[in-house]
Amino acid sequence: MEHKNVSMALALLMVLVILISSGERGSCAVVQFIFGDSLSDVGNNNYLTKSLARAALPWYGIDFGSGMPNGRFTNGRTVADIVGDRLGYPRPPPFLDTSLTEDMILEQGVNYASGGGGILNETASLFIQRFSLYKQIELFQGTQEMIRTKIGREKADKFFKDALYTVALGSNDFINNFLLPVYPDSYTYSSVGFNNYLISTLKAQLTMLHSMGARRLMFFGLGPMGCIPLQRVLNSGECQKSTNKLALNFNKAASKLLDDLNAKLPNASFNFGEAYDVVQDVIDNPVKYGFNNSDSPCCTFVKGKIRPSLTCTPLSSLCTDRSKYVFWDEYHPTDAANELIATVTMKKLGLKPVGT
């Protein structure tokens, strides 16, 4: 009798082990898929050898990991890095990472963001190589095919529906398209017509992502892009009010678009996150937020005497305290500013860090 009980116990234990191990093989982590521009790029453009928009030289990345350039267009983390960390998500590797595998995708997700990328295909064509949002979605489609081959369609569909999608771009469509007379869009459209063009294109793109499984999606709005150092140095040190107005009008239309998509698309939870008002207040009142400079970049040529310097290079000079500067280079915020933007955005969206 005792031998029979032991045999039954062993049999039950074997069944339990089989169930657990098979569950592990079929389970997938909940991950992020990130689409965007240089504000979210974590290295894709470094693999685009002909691109003129690359963060491949010091002093980019000086406050991240080993301190060497890693493809992020800042001294430290991106907003997407910070939000994902606080929500407990693994950091997605860049799509073009040569070591990327199906297992890495299942465990970490993928980041498709590309410096210079825009909602429109024609945006930032002067940079030669960059991924527009349509191209990033095309790459995501290829990723889906890989994962379906790896784990089967049913499990893959669940994996993609459970994931979090982050989309953050639009400023290049203005700064490196509409506001530059070398681009046809600058003289083809009025500001209202161009905004409508952007929003209608974005609607098609977000709808496409939904059809591919995106259910939980965060779209990040634009900040006061008329106050980035490049815009200010071209306007006698003052913010370009007309450029800021473009950002505000885009944000208003994008927010309404997400509301409309939530009402139309089944099970969609598309959220609009932005920190425009707070960032503008930081720029107007930097000391209030612990900064002492909000109008010029930390990384400049000859200690700021040559402007605009456009990118940070090994020949550039760095500010004394990077945590006190809002902007890292002529375009991009510092790690400290990104942390503030992430905090404000999460608060507005009602997102809480893991463990709170």
Secondary structure, DSSP 8 states (H G I E B T S, - for coil): -HHHHHHHHHHHHHHHHHHHHHHHHH-----EEEEESTTT-SSGGGG-TT-S----STTTTTTSTTSS--S-SSSS--HHHHHHHHHT-----BTT-TT--HHHHHHHEEE---TT--SSTTTTGGGSS---HHHHHHHHHHHHHHHHHHH-HHHHHHHHHHSEEEEE--HHHIIIIITSTTSTHHHHS-HHHHHHHHHHHHHHHHHHHHHTT--EEEEE----GGGSHHHHHTTTTS--HHHHHHHHHHHHHHHHHHHHHHHHSTT-EEEEE--HHHHHHHHH-GGGGT-SEEEEESEEBGGGTB----S--TT-EE-S-GGGEEESSSS-B-HHHHHHHHHHHHHHHT---TT-
